[in-house]
Amino acid sequence: MPSLPAHQIFCGDKVLEHLRQSDGPQGRLIAGLLTNLAIWTHRHRSRQALARLESHELDDIGMTRRQARLEATKPFWRA
C-alpha cells in the first residue's frame, strides 16, 4: 500500500486545491469525488489487510478476531 495520504493516491494536493477553488461547481464536485474515491480505496485496502492478520498480530493491535472480522466486512463507504 502506498505511504501517501489517501487523497494523493489519485490526485496531488495542488490539483485538488485548484479544483476546489475553481469558479464553477464542477471543479469542487470533481475534487470531492476524487477525495471520496481515495478514501474509499484506502478503507477497502486497509480492511483487506486487517482480514489477513494473524491472531498474534491482532493481539498486538488490541483487536479480537471477531472485531477484525466485523471491521473487515464493512462496506467501503461506511466509516
C-alpha positions as CSV (number, residue, x, y, z in Angstrom):
1,M,0.0,0.0,0.0
2,P,1.4,3.5,-0.8
3,S,2.6,5.6,2.0
4,L,1.0,8.7,0.5
5,P,-2.1,10.3,2.1
6,A,-5.3,8.9,0.7
7,H,-6.1,11.9,-1.4
8,Q,-2.7,11.8,-3.2
9,I,-3.3,8.2,-4.4
10,F,-5.4,9.6,-7.3
11,C,-4.5,13.2,-7.4
12,G,-1.9,15.6,-6.0
13,D,-2.6,18.2,-3.4
14,K,-2.2,21.1,-5.8
15,V,-4.6,19.7,-8.4
16,L,-7.2,19.1,-5.7
17,E,-6.8,22.6,-4.3
18,H,-7.1,24.1,-7.7
19,L,-10.3,22.2,-8.4
20,R,-11.7,23.2,-5.0
21,Q,-11.0,26.9,-5.6
22,S,-12.3,26.9,-9.2
23,D,-15.1,29.3,-10.1
24,G,-17.6,26.6,-11.1
25,P,-19.2,23.9,-9.1
26,Q,-17.8,21.3,-11.5
27,G,-14.3,21.7,-10.0
28,R,-15.5,21.3,-6.5
29,L,-17.6,18.3,-7.5
30,I,-14.7,16.6,-9.2
31,A,-12.4,17.3,-6.2
32,G,-15.0,15.9,-3.8
33,L,-15.4,12.8,-6.0
34,L,-11.7,12.2,-6.2
35,T,-11.3,12.6,-2.5
36,N,-14.1,10.2,-1.7
37,L,-12.7,7.7,-4.2
38,A,-9.3,7.9,-2.5
39,I,-10.9,7.5,1.0
40,W,-13.0,4.5,-0.1
41,T,-10.0,2.8,-1.8
42,H,-7.9,3.3,1.4
43,R,-10.7,1.8,3.6
44,H,-11.1,-1.2,1.2
45,R,-7.3,-1.9,1.2
46,S,-7.0,-1.4,5.0
47,R,-9.9,-3.7,5.7
48,Q,-8.4,-6.4,3.3
49,A,-5.1,-6.1,5.2
50,L,-6.9,-6.4,8.6
51,A,-8.7,-9.5,7.4
52,R,-5.3,-11.1,6.6
53,L,-3.7,-10.5,10.0
54,E,-2.7,-13.5,12.2
55,S,-4.0,-13.8,15.8
56,H,-0.7,-12.7,17.3
57,E,-0.8,-9.6,15.1
58,L,-4.4,-8.8,16.2
59,D,-3.2,-9.2,19.8
60,D,-0.5,-6.6,19.1
61,I,-3.1,-4.0,18.0
62,G,-5.6,-4.9,20.7
63,M,-8.3,-6.5,18.5
64,T,-10.1,-9.8,18.7
65,R,-10.7,-12.0,15.7
66,R,-14.4,-11.1,15.9
67,Q,-13.7,-7.3,16.0
68,A,-11.4,-7.6,13.0
69,R,-13.9,-9.7,11.0
70,L,-16.7,-7.1,11.8
71,E,-14.5,-4.3,10.6
72,A,-13.2,-6.1,7.6
73,T,-16.7,-7.0,6.3
74,K,-17.9,-3.4,6.4
75,P,-18.7,-1.9,3.0
76,F,-16.1,0.6,1.8
77,W,-18.5,3.5,2.1
78,R,-19.0,3.1,5.8
79,A,-16.6,4.7,8.2
